[in-house]
Amino acid sequence: MKRILFFIFLWFMNLCAFSQNGKNYIKPINKDGFAVDSILSLKGNTILYLNAGTEFDMEKNKIEYIEHSKLGRIDFLTDVQSDTPTSTPIPEPEFNGEAFICNFEDNTYIKMEKAIGQVKVKDQLMGPEKKLYVKPAKSPIRIASGDIKVIVRVPNTNDDPFSFVRVSRFSTSATRKLSLARQNEITGKITYGGRDKQEIPFDAKKYGKSSFLICFNISEAGEYCITISNSNQVDEKQSVSCFGVDY
């Protein structure tokens, strides 16, 4: 019996030694990986690790993969298909309403122009119309026409994106102009957007913790924007993410 216990003890020690020959390795998204003394916890959305006697933590959604010597190997794999990412190889924008134009083939992105538009009510032939005006007439962010993928941060990803996210095309003159709502004085009916084919149809999926991935196609050159209806508005001003499309 003692001999059996002795062999079990030797087997356990060899297993521990073999495990420790592995490495604790963390690879952040879009950054160089680094080795750590040990990974202490993989609970919740936080990775807790020990390095040089000091504890650190990192969010899981910012990690591409991990190797954990004590548990063998744990991989958080980046699985990106051509149309929809199942993880977050591109980070989420920091603030609500901000948006990134993304290329998931090489995991690169461009931050859209963040502009503050002026909201005004104008008297039109059939009734008052609320419009958003953005200066100057063109966005400094330029992309080619075609299929476009955008990550936009929103207040609540459980809300229906089609109820509060809009992809729109500006009409342009001295400024960029967007129709927000208009009222027919005869019928009293209020119509939100959609005038002069300003709204662009899109598909949407959840992305990360606080964002949507929206996909759409633009074939015409022009000035475009993404708005969320519950973004912060102060003194009739509205934050809007803008970009321009060239052929």
ChimeraX attribute file (.defattr): number of C-alpha atoms within 10 A of each C-alpha:
attribute: neighborCount
match mode: 1-to-1
recipient: residues
	/A:1	5
	/A:2	7
	/A:3	8
	/A:4	9
	/A:5	10
	/A:6	11
	/A:7	11
	/A:8	12
	/A:9	12
	/A:10	12
	/A:11	12
	/A:12	12
	/A:13	12
	/A:14	12
	/A:15	12
	/A:16	13
	/A:17	12
	/A:18	13
	/A:19	16
	/A:20	16
	/A:21	12
	/A:22	15
	/A:23	19
	/A:24	23
	/A:25	20
	/A:26	22
	/A:27	17
	/A:28	19
	/A:29	18
	/A:30	14
	/A:31	10
	/A:32	8
	/A:33	15
	/A:34	11
	/A:35	14
	/A:36	15
	/A:37	16
	/A:38	20
	/A:39	25
	/A:40	15
	/A:41	12
	/A:42	14
	/A:43	9
	/A:44	8
	/A:45	11
	/A:46	15
	/A:47	19
	/A:48	17
	/A:49	21
	/A:50	16
	/A:51	12
	/A:52	8
	/A:53	9
	/A:54	8
	/A:55	13
	/A:56	13
	/A:57	14
	/A:58	15
	/A:59	13
	/A:60	19
	/A:61	20
	/A:62	21
	/A:63	23
	/A:64	21
	/A:65	18
	/A:66	23
	/A:67	19
	/A:68	20
	/A:69	20
	/A:70	18
	/A:71	12
	/A:72	14
	/A:73	15
	/A:74	12
	/A:75	12
	/A:76	14
	/A:77	13
	/A:78	15
	/A:79	12
	/A:80	15
	/A:81	10
	/A:82	8
	/A:83	11
	/A:84	17
	/A:85	18
	/A:86	14
	/A:87	18
	/A:88	20
	/A:89	23
	/A:90	22
	/A:91	19
	/A:92	22
	/A:93	17
	/A:94	12
	/A:95	12
	/A:96	18
	/A:97	24
	/A:98	25
	/A:99	30
	/A:100	22
	/A:101	20
	/A:102	18
	/A:103	15
	/A:104	17
	/A:105	10
	/A:106	9
	/A:107	14
	/A:108	14
	/A:109	17
	/A:110	14
	/A:111	17
	/A:112	23
	/A:113	19
	/A:114	16
	/A:115	16
	/A:116	16
	/A:117	21
	/A:118	17
	/A:119	20
	/A:120	14
	/A:121	14
	/A:122	12
	/A:123	11
	/A:124	13
	/A:125	9
	/A:126	12
	/A:127	14
	/A:128	16
	/A:129	21
	/A:130	19
	/A:131	19
	/A:132	22
	/A:133	23
	/A:134	24
	/A:135	14
	/A:136	13
	/A:137	16
	/A:138	20
	/A:139	22
	/A:140	12
	/A:141	15
	/A:142	17
	/A:143	15
	/A:144	14
	/A:145	16
	/A:146	14
	/A:147	10
	/A:148	16
	/A:149	22
	/A:150	22
	/A:151	28
	/A:152	28
	/A:153	24
	/A:154	24
	/A:155	14
	/A:156	13
	/A:157	16
	/A:158	9
	/A:159	10
	/A:160	10
	/A:161	19
	/A:162	13
	/A:163	9
	/A:164	13
	/A:165	20
	/A:166	19
	/A:167	20
	/A:168	21
	/A:169	27
	/A:170	26
	/A:171	18
	/A:172	16
	/A:173	10
	/A:174	12
	/A:175	15
	/A:176	21
	/A:177	21
	/A:178	26
	/A:179	25
	/A:180	18
	/A:181	17
	/A:182	23
	/A:183	18
	/A:184	15
	/A:185	13
	/A:186	8
	/A:187	8
	/A:188	10
	/A:189	9
	/A:190	14
	/A:191	14
	/A:192	12
	/A:193	19
	/A:194	15
	/A:195	13
	/A:196	11
	/A:197	10
	/A:198	17
	/A:199	19
	/A:200	16
	/A:201	14
	/A:202	17
	/A:203	13
	/A:204	18
	/A:205	15
	/A:206	18
	/A:207	22
	/A:208	21
	/A:209	13
	/A:210	19
	/A:211	25
	/A:212	23
	/A:213	24
	/A:214	22
	/A:215	17
	/A:216	15
	/A:217	14
	/A:218	18
	/A:219	12
	/A:220	13
	/A:221	14
	/A:222	19
	/A:223	22
	/A:224	23
	/A:225	24
	/A:226	23
	/A:227	20
	/A:228	24
	/A:229	16
	/A:230	13
	/A:231	16
	/A:232	11
	/A:233	14
	/A:234	8
	/A:235	7
	/A:236	10
	/A:237	15
	/A:238	21
	/A:239	22
	/A:240	22
	/A:241	23
	/A:242	27
	/A:243	21
	/A:244	21
	/A:245	18
	/A:246	14
	/A:247	11
